[in-house]
Amino acid sequence: QVQLVESGGGWVQAGGSLRLSCVGSTLTFRVYAMAWFRQALGKEREFVAASSWNGASTIYADSVKGRFTISKDNAKNTVYLQMNSLKPDDTGVYYCAADTGRIGVPVPAGNEYDYWGQGTQVTVSS
């Protein structure tokens, strides 16, 4: 079992920044591909960003490219999502997820991820 705990969400004005963190409970966390997803109220969950196990390969949703950065610190069992130039459309609950079956190039499909955190709310006001 892998437990993932997100933190760092909150309220911010448009144009501001937040950094989300997700800590994994097991040492094997460091060999997992990790991702961030988000879900706005009344909408389906959507992919945001993902990283290979060592951070060498990352992918992003078009809507966040150039504004968000995913990074992975295996020494701390933590994956981060740095979010800059936030927009009201970025509002939602952000979830981190672990793909325990993949160490290479990550994928954006949510059904490939085995473990999920409880989510952290991000609210961006205009």
RAMOVEN-V949144 format. One record per backbone hydrogen bond with DSSP energy under -0.5 kcal/mol. CO is the residue of the C=O (numbers start at 1). NH is the residue of the N-H. If there is no record, write none. Layout:
co: [CO | CO]
nh: [NH | NH]
This chain:
co: [3 | 4 | 5 | 7 | 10 | 12 | 13 | 15 | 16 | 18 | 20 | 21 | 22 | 23 | 26 | 27 | 28 | 29 | 33 | 34 | 35 | 36 | 36 | 37 | 38 | 39 | 40 | 46 | 48 | 49 | 50 | 51 | 52 | 57 | 59 | 61 | 61 | 64 | 64 | 67 | 69 | 71 | 72 | 73 | 73 | 74 | 77 | 78 | 79 | 80 | 81 | 81 | 82 | 82 | 83 | 86 | 87 | 88 | 92 | 92 | 93 | 94 | 95 | 96 | 97 | 98 | 98 | 98 | 99 | 99 | 102 | 103 | 108 | 109 | 110 | 115 | 120 | 121 | 122 | 123 | 123 | 125]
nh: [25 | 118 | 23 | 21 | 123 | 125 | 16 | 85 | 86 | 83 | 81 | 7 | 79 | 5 | 29 | 30 | 31 | 32 | 99 | 51 | 97 | 48 | 49 | 95 | 46 | 93 | 43 | 38 | 61 | 36 | 59 | 34 | 55 | 52 | 50 | 64 | 65 | 67 | 68 | 84 | 82 | 80 | 74 | 76 | 78 | 77 | 24 | 73 | 22 | 71 | 20 | 83 | 69 | 84 | 18 | 15 | 90 | 91 | 94 | 122 | 39 | 120 | 37 | 117 | 35 | 100 | 114 | 115 | 33 | 102 | 33 | 53 | 110 | 112 | 113 | 98 | 94 | 10 | 92 | 12 | 125 | 14]
